[in-house]
Amino acid sequence: MMLSEGNRSIIPTFILLGFSEYPALQVPLFLVFLSIYMVTTVGNLGMIIIIKINPKLHTIMYLFLSHLSFVDFCFSTVVTPKLLENLIVEDRTISFSGCIMQFCFACIFGVTETFMLAAMAYDRFVAVCNPLLYTTTMSQKLCSLLVAGSYSWGIVCSLTLTYFLLALSYCESSIINNFICDHSVIVSVSCSDPYISQMLCFIIAIFNEVSSLLIILMSYILIFITVMRMPSASGRRKTFSTCASHLTAITIFHGTILFLYCIPNPKTSWLIVKVASVFYTVMIPMLNPLIYSLRNKDVKDTFRRSVLKFNLIAVF
């Protein structure tokens, strides 16, 4: 029985298989993913708090970084709790509304992160190539528009794709061979023709990836040219060092996305798809705060002072 235009009283349910084909790994995977989620939560929320309490970090770069940490925390929270639940319970069902909502919010935060990283690349370009005009070019108004634009476009993409998913018909019960309700697995269990929804998702994904990568590549090409013209070797090293964290985050994020969506035949590579999905949805939100904090002296100094202050308070 399917959910059709004439019979909306039938509410479908989905079964997320996750990693159920490896029963011996359920508990170890639960412990690993729980640890990762705890590090993700502490790391991203800690980054936001550190940026807020240190006046030296009240700059444009750290404004973007605080929003990136917020997006990573939300993205992980949308996906990981359900993944953890499915590793320890036998009932792996998820309601139709729950599945759609998970996709909707994951899409919002995924698209937002894509363009937040692009905005950060533009910020680095202005800082390196036009340092004297940085404060006027990267005005508070422009930065607010870039941040608001990233969130707004994420919401537009998500609501558009969600609308077309809701327009499809679904069987009363369907098995999803993944741990997350992403677009491809939802349309794969549809009982109606998903061509329009698939094409729309393809067009939006291509536009987002190409446009964000163009901004990033152009920014870093111009940064590289500017840096290579610097007469001082120490100046070049310092500039490259300030960009290294962002380049690392971009490489991991976009590299994983391109790998995930360029697999020739996902139907025969479900394990690879799941592992890549884990890296994209669970690992990257944990890695970003580590990448930025480990290479940033101001963040590390603020963290040490906060820990020392907390210990002193605890002692007295």
N, C-alpha and C positions, 0 to 999 in steps of 0.2 A: 504494500500500500504506500502511496506517495503523497507528499504535500503538494496540492495543486490549487489552482485558482478557485475551484468550486468546493474545496474541502480543506479549509484552513484549521479545522479542529484537530487534525492529526499533527501532533508535534513530534518531529523526528528527533532521535537521539544518536549520537555518534560514539564509537568506541575507539579510544586512542590506544593503539597497540604499544607505542613507545618502544621500550627495550624488553618487552615481555618474552621474546624468543630466547632470551638469555637469563633464565630464572636464577642461576647461581650468582649472577652479577647484580641482582636487584638491591641487596643490602649494601654492598660496596659502592655501587653507583649512587645510592641514596646518600651515603656518608660523604662522598666526594662532592656531589652537587650541593648538599647542604652547606659544606664548608665553603664552597665557591660563593654561594649566595650570601653567607654571612660576611665574607671578605668584601663582596660587591657592595653590600649595604653599608658596612662600616667605612669602606674606602670612599664611596661617592658622597655619602652624607657628611663624612669627616672632611672631605675636600670642600664642600659647600660651607661648612662651619668655619674652617680655617681661613677661607677667602673672606668670609664676613667679619671675622674678629681681627684680622690684620690689616690696618689702614694701608700698608705698603702694597697690598694686593688688590686695592680698589682701583684697578685699571681696566681698560677695554679687553685686553687679552684674558684676564681672569674673570671678567663678566661672562665672556663666551664659555670659558672653562667651567664655571659654576653651572651654567645652563646645560652643558654637555654632561656633567655629573648627574644633574637632575634627570635628564633624559635617559641616561644609562640605568639609573636606579629604577625608574618607572618601567623601562623596557624589561629589565630582569624580573621585576615584581609581577609583570603581566604573565610571564612564561614559567618561571621556575617553581612557584608553589604548586601548580598543577602537575608539573613534571615530578616533583618530590612525592606528591600524593599518589600518583600512579605507580610509583616504585614500591610502595608499601601496602597498597590495598589491592584486592582482587577485582573489585568493580572499577573498571577503567572507563566508564561511560562519562560523557560530557553532554549536557543539554545543547539543543540547537542554538538557543540564545547565548549560552555560555561560550560556545565555539565561535559564534559570530562576533561576540564582544571581545574575545581574546584576539581574534584577527584584527578587528577594528582598532583596538588600542595599540597592538604591536605594530600595525601599519603606521599609525600616527607617529609613534616614537622612532620607528626605523627611518621614515622619510625625514623627520625633523633632524635626526642625527646626521643624515647624509648632507643636508644643507648647512647644518651648524659647523661641520668640519670644513665645508667650502667657505663659509664666512670667516672662519679662523684663518684659512689660507690667505684670503684677501687682506685680513688684518696684518698678517706677517709681511705680505707684499708691500703694503703702505709703510709699515714700520722700517723695513730694510731699504726700500727704493726711494721713499720720500720722507725721510725722518724729520726734516724741518717742517713739513706740512702735515705731520701725523695728527696732531691735536685738532687741527681744523678739518682735515679730511675725515678722520674717524670721530666725528662728533657724536655726542650722546644721542642725538636724534637719529642719525644714520644707524648706529649700533642697535638702538631699540627697534628700528624698522627691520634690520637684518634678523634679529632674534624673533620678532613677531611674525615676520614673513616665513621663517622656517617652520614655526609651529602652525601657522595658518595653512601653508601649503600641505603640510602633513595631514591636517584635518580634512582639507578638500580632497586629497587623494584617497584617504581612508573612507570618507563618507561616500564618495563616488563608487569605489569598488564594492563597498558593503551594500549599497543600494542594488547593484546588479547581481550580487550574490543572493540577496533576498528575493530577487525576481525569478530565481531558478526554482525548480521543483526537486524535492529530496525524498528518498525512500524513508520509511518509518524508522529503520535501523540500518546504519552503515558503519563499516569498519574503516578507520583511518590508520594507515600504516606509517604513523609518525607520532611524535610526542607533543606536537604543536599544531594548532589549526591555522595553517597558512593558506594562501589563496589556491595554490595548485592542488592541495589535498582536498580542499572543500569542493572545488569544481569536479574533482575526480569521482566523487560519490554522488554527484547530481544525477537525477533521473531525466533531466531535460538537456537540450543542446546548450553547452556552455560557451559556444564560439565567441559571442559578443563579449562576454565577461573575460574570457581568456585574452582576446585581442586587446581589449581596453587595458588589462593589467600589463600586457606586454608593452604597449605604447607608453604607458605611464612609467613603467620600470626603466625602459630605454631612455626616455626623456630625462628622468631623474639622474640616472647613472651618467649619461653622456654630458649633461649640462653641468653637474657638480664636478665631474672629473676635468672638464674643460677649464672651469674656474681654477681648480687646484693646479692643473698642469701649467696653465699660463702664468699663474702667480709664481710658481716655483721655478719656471724657466727664467722669468725676469729676475727673481731673487738670485738665481745661480749666476746670471750674467753680471748683475751688480756686485755680487760678492767676489767674483773672479777679477773684477777691475780694482778691487781694494788693494792698495800698496802694502798694507801690513798683513803679515801672515797671522799674527795673533788676532787681528780684527776679523779675518776670515774665519778662523776657528771659533771665535766667540759667536759670530753670526750664525754659523752652521749649527752650533750647539743649541742656540735658542730655538732653532727650527726642527731640531732632531726629534723631540718628543712628538710634535705634531705630525711630522712625516711618518714616524713609526706607527702612530694611531691610524693614520690614513691608509698606510700600506696594509695593515692587518684587516681593517674594516672593509675596504674595497676589494682587497685580494680575496677575502673569504666570500664576498658577494659574487664576484666574477667566477670563482671556482664553483660555487653552489649552483649558479644558473647556467654554467657552460658544460655541465656533465652531459655527454652525448645521449645516454639512454638511462634516465633515472629509474625506470621501472625495473631494471636489472641491477641497480646499484643503491638499493634502499639504505643499506648500512652506511655507505659513503654519504648519502644525503642526510641521514640522521646525525652522523658525526660532524659534518659541516654545519648543520643547523644548530647543534649544541655549541659549537665554537662561536657562531654568529650571535646567538641569542643569550648564551649563558657565560661564555668565557670573555668575550670582548668587553661587556660592561664591567667585568672585574679588572681587566688589564688596563683600561684607560686611566683610572686614578693612580694605579701603580706606575705606569709609564710617566705620567706628568709629575708625580710626587718624587720619584727616585732621582729624576734629573733636575729637580728644581730646588735650589738652595733656600729660597725664601719660604717655600712650603715646608721643607724639612725643619728649618729653624723655628717656624711657628708651631709645628707639631711638637718639637722637643720642649719648647717653653710651656706649651699647654699641658704636656704630660708632667713636667716638673712642678708646675703650679698645682695640678690635681693631686700629686703625691704629697706636697706640702700641706694642702688642705686636709688630706686624709690623715696625715700624721698628727696635726693639731686639732 
